[in-house]
Amino acid sequence: MIESISPELCTGCGECDLVCPMDVIYLNRETRKAEIRYRQDCMTCFNCELECPVDAIYVDPIKNKKPQPW
């Protein structure tokens, strides 16, 4: 699951927003930085982390750390 996007490293290129199949990431128009909008929808595909040219994104390989009650 996507864990973080470093605002210090993010250049606002928008690549992560374009490659995310679940629309988890969006580009904030005011700050011109990528932000996580729907973390729970992340399918841990690593597209955003792999495409980020400045390594500003960290995706944890474990989708759910806590067992779900269902």
C-alpha positions in Angstrom: 0.0 0.0 0.0 1.3 3.5 -0.7 2.8 4.9 2.4 4.2 8.3 1.6 5.1 11.0 -1.0 7.9 13.2 0.0 6.9 16.8 -0.7 10.5 17.9 -0.5 11.5 15.5 -3.3 8.4 15.8 -5.4 8.8 17.9 -8.5 5.1 17.9 -9.5 5.8 16.2 -12.8 2.5 14.2 -12.5 3.8 10.9 -13.7 2.5 9.1 -10.6 -1.0 10.5 -11.2 -0.9 9.3 -14.8 0.2 5.7 -14.1 -2.0 5.0 -11.0 -4.8 2.7 -12.2 -6.9 3.3 -9.0 -6.7 7.2 -8.9 -5.1 7.1 -5.5 -2.7 9.9 -6.2 -3.6 13.4 -7.5 -1.6 16.5 -8.3 -2.5 19.4 -5.9 -3.1 22.5 -8.1 -2.1 24.9 -5.3 1.1 23.2 -4.1 2.0 21.6 -7.5 2.9 18.4 -5.6 1.5 14.9 -5.7 -0.7 13.9 -2.8 -2.3 10.7 -1.6 -6.1 11.0 -1.9 -7.5 7.4 -1.6 -4.9 5.4 0.3 -7.3 2.5 1.0 -7.9 2.0 -2.8 -4.2 1.4 -3.4 -3.7 -2.1 -5.0 0.1 -2.1 -4.4 1.0 -2.2 -8.1 4.2 -0.1 -7.5 3.6 1.8 -10.8 3.9 5.2 -9.0 7.1 4.3 -7.2 8.7 2.9 -10.3 7.8 5.8 -12.5 8.7 8.6 -10.1 11.9 10.1 -11.5 13.1 11.5 -8.2 12.1 8.5 -5.9 9.7 10.6 -3.8 7.2 7.8 -3.4 7.4 4.8 -1.0 5.0 1.9 -1.5 5.0 -0.8 1.3 4.9 -4.3 -0.2 2.3 -5.4 2.4 -1.2 -4.1 1.5 -2.8 -4.6 4.9 -0.8 -4.8 8.1 -3.7 -5.6 10.3 -6.0 -8.6 9.6 -9.4 -7.5 8.5 -12.3 -8.7 10.7 -14.2 -10.2 7.8 
